[in-house]
Amino acid sequence: MKKILVIGAGGQIGSDLVPVLQKTFGFNNVISAGYQNDLPDHILNKGPYTYIDIRNKKQIEENIQKYNIDTIFNLASILSALAEKEYLLSYEVNFTGLINILEASKSNNVKQVMLVSSIAAFGSYTPKEMTPNDTIQNPNTIYGISKVFTELIGNYYSDKKGIDVRGIRLPGVISWKREPTAGTTDYAVDIFYKAILEKEYTCFLDKNTKLPMIYMPDAINALVNLLNAEKSQLKHKVDFNINSMSFTPKELAKSIKERIPDFKMLYKIDPLRQSIADSWPNSLDDNIAKEEWNWKAKYNINQMVDDMLYNLKLKLNK
Ligand SMILES: NC(=O)c1ccc[n+]([C@@H]2O[C@H](COP(=O)([O-])OP(=O)(O)OC[C@H]3O[C@@H](n4cnc5c(N)ncnc54)[C@H](O)[C@@H]3O)[C@@H](O)[C@H]2O)c1
């Protein structure tokens, strides 16, 4: 049985990933590492937990040794919009912090490290429609550059340093358990809270900005399936496109309005996030992930909207 350390467990994805890993591998085999007391109650109340700042390699090593860790998920990151404002902090966390994790893993016999890249790893020269898995990557954001670095350094440690490093390029992730922090696709989560509570939402992206998105259960499935995939079948390592759904703010608003008829969408464009979104793909070709580890998304936009509204209404007592 694996002994898994989930770093960044208090974030949007970690909060959903930890319960699934606990169910699959056992409560005592999943150690949740939060940052600055950010772990939610459902993690604090079940299974071992700790706090790690990935800028501190010693802290990572102490926890690997204390819990006999053989597998790490790194979800700690400074996301796109905040990274543009705080680029040196993003450098410390997304670059140096990642190296700390890989080096701590190498010196302490960690066998597998799971990383998360993003559609931000592409850029203006990348084909926008059905972006191929292996293509030109020229991001012009510090976040995007850090994701290309994540893919390349992950592949390097996998090829040259004896660690089994794997990872996916996630589209914008939509979920109800934990609110997102500072991403460019956050509108697609905020809109549900506002639709339920205020029947009106002011979107920071243009109504026709089409972006690839994924519902959290599919994102978690992708991470767990790639973790468990047969190593000999994988030609790629940290750079798998996965595709699920693509839509514009206008299309998402329409789907919500079909279920909440008095919902109204307004637009006030944020130039920073709009420019980031404009440099990202519209949709992704994920045939390589399908071939190498049988990736397949389950949710389309309407199924996602139904499930989000159902769960958020329960969460918000509405
Ligand atoms: N959410 C998305 O839409 C999305 C899309 C593509 C890729 N990703 C990637 O998925 C991963 C997880 O993202 P998320 O959505 O859960 O983000 P998040 O911002 O919700 O979580 C990131 C976590 O990292 C923690 N953190 C920040 N600085 C840290 C430090 N120095 N040491 C340790 N932890 C620190 C934060 O407290 C936070 O809990 C990231 O690599 C992100 O780039 C997310």
The ligand as an SDF file (V2000), in Angstrom:
LIG
                    3D

 44 48  0  0  0  0  0  0  0  0999 V2000
   -7.8690   25.1320  -10.1610 N   0  0  0  0  0  0  0  0  0  0  0  0
   -7.6420   25.1830  -11.4600 C   0  0  0  0  0  0  0  0  0  0  0  0
   -8.5030   25.6140  -12.2420 O   0  0  0  0  0  0  0  0  0  0  0  0
   -6.3350   24.6740  -12.0190 C   0  0  0  0  0  0  0  0  0  0  0  0
   -6.1860   24.5610  -13.4020 C   0  0  0  0  0  0  0  0  0  0  0  0
   -4.9940   24.1010  -13.9330 C   0  0  0  0  0  0  0  0  0  0  0  0
   -3.9640   23.7220  -13.0760 C   0  0  0  0  0  0  0  0  0  0  0  0
   -4.1340   23.8380  -11.7170 N   0  0  0  0  0  0  0  0  0  0  0  0
   -3.0080   23.4390  -10.8640 C   0  0  0  0  0  0  0  0  0  0  0  0
   -3.4510   22.5130   -9.8930 O   0  0  0  0  0  0  0  0  0  0  0  0
   -2.6470   22.6550   -8.6980 C   0  0  0  0  0  0  0  0  0  0  0  0
   -3.5770   22.8530   -7.5160 C   0  0  0  0  0  0  0  0  0  0  0  0
   -4.3200   24.0470   -7.7480 O   0  0  0  0  0  0  0  0  0  0  0  0
   -5.5770   24.4980   -6.8920 P   0  0  0  0  0  0  0  0  0  0  0  0
   -6.6240   24.8940   -7.8390 O   0  0  0  0  0  0  0  0  0  0  0  0
   -5.8820   23.5290   -5.8320 O   0  0  0  0  0  0  0  0  0  0  0  0
   -4.9560   25.8430   -6.3010 O   0  0  0  0  0  0  0  0  0  0  0  0
   -5.1940   26.5420   -4.8930 P   0  0  0  0  0  0  0  0  0  0  0  0
   -4.6560   27.9200   -5.0030 O   0  0  0  0  0  0  0  0  0  0  0  0
   -6.5970   26.3590   -4.4610 O   0  0  0  0  0  0  0  0  0  0  0  0
   -4.2600   25.6540   -3.9760 O   0  0  0  0  0  0  0  0  0  0  0  0
   -2.8820   25.8400   -3.9530 C   0  0  0  0  0  0  0  0  0  0  0  0
   -2.4330   25.6550   -2.5350 C   0  0  0  0  0  0  0  0  0  0  0  0
   -1.0410   25.9460   -2.4420 O   0  0  0  0  0  0  0  0  0  0  0  0
   -0.8200   26.5190   -1.1820 C   0  0  0  0  0  0  0  0  0  0  0  0
    0.4660   27.2140   -1.1330 N   0  0  0  0  0  0  0  0  0  0  0  0
    0.7700   28.4580   -1.5760 C   0  0  0  0  0  0  0  0  0  0  0  0
    2.0570   28.7300   -1.2820 N   0  0  0  0  0  0  0  0  0  0  0  0
    2.5590   27.6260   -0.6730 C   0  0  0  0  0  0  0  0  0  0  0  0
    3.8270   27.3050   -0.1240 C   0  0  0  0  0  0  0  0  0  0  0  0
    4.8510   28.1720   -0.1430 N   0  0  0  0  0  0  0  0  0  0  0  0
    3.9950   26.0820    0.4260 N   0  0  0  0  0  0  0  0  0  0  0  0
    2.9820   25.1840    0.4760 C   0  0  0  0  0  0  0  0  0  0  0  0
    1.7500   25.4470   -0.0120 N   0  0  0  0  0  0  0  0  0  0  0  0
    1.5530   26.6690   -0.5720 C   0  0  0  0  0  0  0  0  0  0  0  0
   -2.0060   27.4530   -0.9950 C   0  0  0  0  0  0  0  0  0  0  0  0
   -2.2040   27.7600    0.3760 O   0  0  0  0  0  0  0  0  0  0  0  0
   -3.1330   26.6130   -1.5630 C   0  0  0  0  0  0  0  0  0  0  0  0
   -3.7750   25.8590   -0.5560 O   0  0  0  0  0  0  0  0  0  0  0  0
   -1.7150   23.8360   -8.9740 C   0  0  0  0  0  0  0  0  0  0  0  0
   -0.4810   23.3520   -9.4420 O   0  0  0  0  0  0  0  0  0  0  0  0
   -2.4110   24.5860  -10.0880 C   0  0  0  0  0  0  0  0  0  0  0  0
   -1.5150   25.3340  -10.8470 O   0  0  0  0  0  0  0  0  0  0  0  0
   -5.2860   24.2950  -11.1820 C   0  0  0  0  0  0  0  0  0  0  0  0
  1  2  1  0
  2  3  2  0
  2  4  1  0
  4  5  1  0
  4 44  2  0
  5  6  2  0
  6  7  1  0
  7  8  2  0
  8  9  1  0
  8 44  1  0
  9 10  1  0
  9 42  1  0
 10 11  1  0
 11 12  1  0
 11 40  1  0
 12 13  1  0
 13 14  1  0
 14 15  2  0
 14 16  1  0
 14 17  1  0
 17 18  1  0
 18 19  2  0
 18 20  1  0
 18 21  1  0
 21 22  1  0
 22 23  1  0
 23 24  1  0
 23 38  1  0
 24 25  1  0
 25 26  1  0
 25 36  1  0
 26 27  1  0
 26 35  1  0
 27 28  2  0
 28 29  1  0
 29 30  1  0
 29 35  2  0
 30 31  1  0
 30 32  2  0
 32 33  1  0
 33 34  2  0
 34 35  1  0
 36 37  1  0
 36 38  1  0
 38 39  1  0
 40 41  1  0
 40 42  1  0
 42 43  1  0
M  CHG  2   8   1  16  -1
M  END
$$$$
